[in-house]
Structures are given as C-alpha cells and as structure tokens.
Amino acid sequence: QIQPVESGGGAVQPGGSLRLSCTMSGNIFSRYLMAWYRQAPGKQRELVADITPSGSTNYADSVKGRFAISRDNRKNTVYLQMNSLKPEDTAIYYCNGRLKLYTYWGQGTQVTVSS
C-alpha cells in the first residue's frame, strides 16, 4: 500500500529537460524524507537529491545547479526537475521514502540522454 510510483522518464537530447514525479500512498507522506537515487550501467547506485519534511534540500555535486527537487505534501508527490541534461545523467532513477526504521523504494524509471 505504500509503494512509491515514479513517472516522467524518457529519452532526451543533451541540454534538454525532464521532470520526474513520484507519488506515495499513505497519510503521513509529509513526515518522510524523500529522495531520488540513480544507477547507471556498471556503476553503483548514488544519491541524486533529497528533501526533508520542512523543505531543506541536498544535491549531489554532479547535479548542483541543474536539478531541483521539490515536494507537494497535499498530493503526496515529490518531483525532480532535470535541466541541462548530459549523457552521464543516463540511468535508472529511483524514488525513495524514509521514516525512522522504514524505507520504501519505487520501481525506477529510465532516463536516457543521447544525441
């Protein structure tokens, strides 16, 4: 019942933009630390960005100035706006929600950046 569900992935040219969305069921979404991770072929999964219940954000150095994470607690949704996309951004992007001892993962959505 609390499975995060991502959407918005796809293929885009370098320099393009995409916005990912993640919706998670439940009545306590506003209490969760929400995050986006990604995993490229042959590489380990890495944290891209996260956002606290109060709206504080954190970004990987590789995406600072290009990506923006936000949340809408009324819609139980977290977003990842991705601008100035580069080929090295190509990966499967995963939504994550965490509260105390509990962690929930989405199924992932593919982002491919190529010319």
N, C-alpha and C positions, 0 to 999 in steps of 0.2 A: 504493500500500500504506500510505501514511502520511497519508491524507486524514482530517482531523478530521470527526466526525459529531455534530451537535447534536440535541437533543431537549428537549421540555418547554415550547415556546412555545404560545401560545394567546390567547384573549380573556378579559379580566378587568375587573371594575368598579374604579373609583378606590378606593384603600385596600386593595385585595386583594393577594394574593401569588402568585408563581410561582417555581419553581425550574428553571433551565436546567441541562442536563448536556451535556458534550462528551467524547467518547471518541476517542482517537487511537491507532492501532496502532503497534507498534514495541517494542523492548526498552530504549530509552533515554528513555522518556517523562519519567522523573524528572529528566532533565538540562535539560528545556525550560523556558523562560519561557513561561507560559501566560497568555492574556489574553482578555477579552471586549470587543468593539467593537460599536457600533451605528450605524445610519444611518437617519435619519428622512427622509420625503419632502421634497425640496427643500433638504436640509442635507448637509453633508459628514460622512463617517464620523468618529466620535470614539471615543477610548479610554474605556471604562467602568471597567475594573478589571484589574489583573494580579497575578500571584503568582509568586514566584521558586521555584526548587527547594527552598530552605530554608524556605519558607512566609511570607516577607515579602510584604505586600500593599500595593497602591496603588489609590486610588479617585479618580474624577473628583469635583469639588466638588459637582456636581449630584446625586450618589447617595450621598454620605457619610452614614452613619447609617441608611440604608435598605437598601442592598445589601451582600452579603457574598460574597466569592469564597473558594473552598477547593479542595483537590485531594486525591485519593486515588491515590497512585502505584501501589499494588497493583492498582488497577482501571483504570489509565491514563485517569483521568477527572478533569475539572475541573468545578466547579459554580458557578453564580451564583444565590444566594438573593436574591430581589427582594421586598421588603416595602413597604407603604405606597405602592403604585404610583400614579402620576399620569398624566394624559393625555399629558403631554410625554415620558413614557417610551416611548410608542408608536414602534416602529422595528423594523427587521430587525436581529437580534442575531447576530454572527459570532464564532466561536471561532477563536483564533489560537495557534499554537505556534511558537516561535522558538529556534533554536540556532545561534550563530555566523552563518554566511552563509545559513542556510536558514530559510525562513518558510513555514508551511503554514496555509491558510485553510479553514474549513468552508463549507458551502453556505448557511448562515444559517437562522434560524428567526424567524418573525413573532411579535411581541408587540404586542397591541392593548389599550389601556386606555381604556375609554369607558363611559358610563352609559347 
